[in-house]
Amino acid sequence: MKLIHLLPFMDKEELKELAAKIINGEAKGVNLVVLYPFLDRADLDELVDQLLEKQNYKPIYGALPFLGKDKVSQLYDRVQAGELEGFKEQALLPFLGKDKIKAMFDDIVKHATETGEAAADEDVSDLFEDEE
């Protein structure tokens, strides 16, 4: 039998303890991501905070669909403040509210206008050139 089959039947405290062991390297061969659907929001928020302290961002990306808007917003604010160097901001996009996305858009356009840098990463002029 596999561990994943037992997860729905484990109590919250056991799941939380297993998550802590995985983060601390005490449990090997268990992917932290499989626990996310079974953790309550407060425990998951706490888990994300532990991962942030360790600057272990990769498991956080998998937690994003299970986090509340407040936690996702906190992550975004910390990325913007430069506190989470290396965290991929674009991973937050599907989970941010419209207001945050609008603010991001406005910031990018403002920065492009002020600096003269392109607001898009791709040069679309190639799309309109005739092929030879």
Helices and strands as residue ranges (DSSP letters): H 3-6, G 7-9, H 12-23, G 32-38, H 41-53, H 58-63, G 64-66, H 69-80, G 89-95, H 98-115, G 124-128
